[in-house]
Amino acid sequence: MKLTNEDVQEILQLLDATRFDELHLETSRFKLTLKRNSGSGRWTQEMQHLAEPNLIHGESAPPAKPASVSAANSADSSQSESLAIRAHLPGTFYRAPRPGAPPFVEVGSRVENGTVVGIIETMKLMNAVHAEASGEIAEICCENARFAEKGTVLMRLKPTLL
């Protein structure tokens, strides 16, 4: 069963009409936890895990068209030794958890595997973007509050060698 945009909107409307602040949904394909933000009342996605690989045949990540906002000292790091942190779904990319808050990371920030480095908002759900390795943020490739296609390079990470 595939959910349409209308299905998701209807689910969110139903959730908004309840007094509950949290929803846990588990199917054979995924687990999803939604929590209502007590300040704004908006729903945020806390986690989403596919139980099985979601293979998409015939689709490849689009080439990145980044608008670079990197610091001057990151220009000397070559892209061949850096890892791309890509958008895992289309949506609006945010560098901070809320307006006016400091960004999750800056160029030069040290991160561990799994560190949240940004958020992608899709259909009013906030999806965390995680670093996939330990290292240092070498470049921020996508501007804050910009739409990012699936596969767009958001940041470049210079991995820590063991």
C-alpha positions as CSV (number, residue, x, y, z in Angstrom):
1,M,0.0,0.0,0.0
2,K,1.4,3.4,-1.0
3,L,0.3,6.6,0.9
4,T,-0.5,9.6,-1.3
5,N,0.0,13.2,-0.2
6,E,-3.7,13.4,0.5
7,D,-3.5,10.3,2.8
8,V,-0.7,11.9,4.8
9,Q,-2.6,15.2,5.0
10,E,-5.7,13.4,6.3
11,I,-3.6,11.6,8.9
12,L,-2.1,14.8,10.1
13,Q,-5.6,16.5,10.3
14,L,-6.8,13.5,12.3
15,L,-3.8,13.8,14.6
16,D,-4.3,17.5,15.1
17,A,-7.9,16.8,16.2
18,T,-6.7,14.5,19.0
19,R,-5.4,15.3,22.5
20,F,-2.4,12.9,22.0
21,D,1.1,14.3,21.7
22,E,2.8,11.3,20.3
23,L,2.2,8.6,17.7
24,H,4.1,5.4,17.1
25,L,3.4,3.6,13.8
26,E,4.9,0.3,12.9
27,T,4.4,-1.7,9.7
28,S,6.3,-4.5,8.1
29,R,8.1,-1.8,6.0
30,F,8.9,0.9,8.5
31,K,8.7,2.3,12.0
32,L,7.7,5.9,12.5
33,T,7.4,8.1,15.6
34,L,5.8,11.5,15.5
35,K,5.7,13.9,18.4
36,R,3.8,17.1,18.8
37,N,6.0,20.1,19.6
38,S,4.5,21.6,22.8
39,G,5.5,25.1,21.8
40,S,4.1,25.3,18.3
41,G,1.7,22.3,18.2
42,R,3.3,21.1,15.0
43,W,4.2,17.5,14.4
44,T,7.8,16.5,14.0
45,Q,9.2,13.2,12.8
46,E,11.5,11.7,15.4
47,M,12.6,8.6,13.5
48,Q,11.9,6.5,10.5
49,H,13.5,3.1,9.8
50,L,12.9,0.8,6.9
51,A,12.5,-2.7,8.0
52,E,13.7,-3.9,4.6
53,P,15.8,-2.2,2.0
54,N,13.8,0.2,-0.2
55,L,15.3,-0.5,-3.7
56,I,14.4,2.0,-6.4
57,H,15.2,0.6,-9.9
58,G,16.2,2.9,-12.7
59,E,16.7,5.9,-10.5
60,S,19.9,7.5,-9.7
61,A,20.7,10.5,-7.5
62,P,20.6,13.7,-9.5
63,P,23.8,15.6,-9.9
64,A,24.4,18.1,-7.2
65,K,24.0,21.8,-8.1
66,P,25.2,23.3,-4.8
67,A,25.3,27.0,-4.0
68,S,28.5,27.0,-1.9
69,V,28.5,28.7,1.4
70,S,31.8,27.2,2.6
71,A,34.4,29.0,4.5
72,A,37.6,30.1,2.7
73,N,39.8,27.5,4.5
74,S,37.7,24.6,3.1
75,A,38.6,25.4,-0.5
76,D,41.9,23.6,-0.1
77,S,40.2,20.3,0.8
78,S,39.7,18.2,-2.3
79,Q,36.3,16.7,-3.0
80,S,38.0,13.3,-3.7
81,E,38.9,12.9,0.0
82,S,35.6,14.1,1.3
83,L,32.3,12.3,1.8
84,A,29.1,13.9,0.5
85,I,26.2,14.2,3.0
86,R,23.2,14.1,0.7
87,A,19.4,14.8,1.0
88,H,17.7,11.4,1.5
89,L,14.4,12.9,0.3
90,P,13.2,16.1,-1.3
91,G,12.3,19.0,0.9
92,T,13.4,22.3,2.5
93,F,16.8,22.0,4.1
94,Y,17.3,23.8,7.4
95,R,20.7,24.1,9.1
96,A,19.2,24.8,12.6
97,P,16.5,23.1,14.7
98,R,14.3,26.3,14.7
99,P,14.5,29.9,13.4
100,G,17.0,32.0,15.3
101,A,18.7,28.9,16.8
102,P,22.4,28.3,16.1
103,P,23.1,25.8,13.2
104,F,23.6,22.2,14.0
105,V,27.1,22.4,12.5
106,E,29.5,24.9,10.9
107,V,32.5,24.4,8.6
108,G,35.2,22.9,10.9
109,S,32.7,21.3,13.3
110,R,33.7,17.8,14.5
111,V,31.0,15.2,14.1
112,E,30.5,11.5,14.9
113,N,28.7,8.9,12.8
114,G,25.0,9.6,13.4
115,T,25.3,13.2,14.5
116,V,22.4,15.4,13.3
117,V,23.8,18.0,10.9
118,G,20.5,19.4,9.5
119,I,16.8,18.9,8.9
120,I,14.8,18.4,5.8
121,E,11.1,19.4,6.0
122,T,8.9,17.4,3.8
123,M,5.1,17.6,4.0
124,K,5.3,19.4,7.4
125,L,7.5,16.6,8.8
126,M,11.0,17.3,10.1
127,N,13.5,14.6,9.0
128,A,16.9,14.6,10.6
129,V,20.0,14.5,8.3
130,H,22.8,12.5,9.9
131,A,26.5,12.4,9.3
132,E,27.4,8.9,8.0
133,A,30.9,8.9,9.3
134,S,33.1,10.6,11.9
135,G,35.1,13.6,10.8
136,E,35.1,17.3,10.2
137,I,32.5,19.4,8.2
138,A,34.6,20.6,5.2
139,E,31.9,22.5,3.3
140,I,28.3,23.5,3.5
141,C,26.9,23.2,0.0
142,C,23.2,24.0,0.4
143,E,22.0,27.3,1.8
144,N,19.6,27.4,4.8
145,A,15.8,27.3,4.0
146,R,16.5,26.2,0.4
147,F,14.7,23.4,-1.4
148,A,16.9,20.3,-2.0
149,E,16.1,17.5,-4.4
150,K,16.7,13.9,-3.3
151,G,20.4,13.3,-3.7
152,T,21.5,16.9,-3.5
153,V,24.8,17.4,-1.7
154,L,24.1,19.3,1.5
155,M,27.5,19.2,3.0
156,R,30.9,17.6,2.6
157,L,32.6,15.7,5.4
158,K,36.3,15.1,5.7
159,P,36.4,11.7,7.4
160,T,38.6,11.0,10.3
161,L,41.2,8.3,9.5
162,L,41.5,5.6,12.1
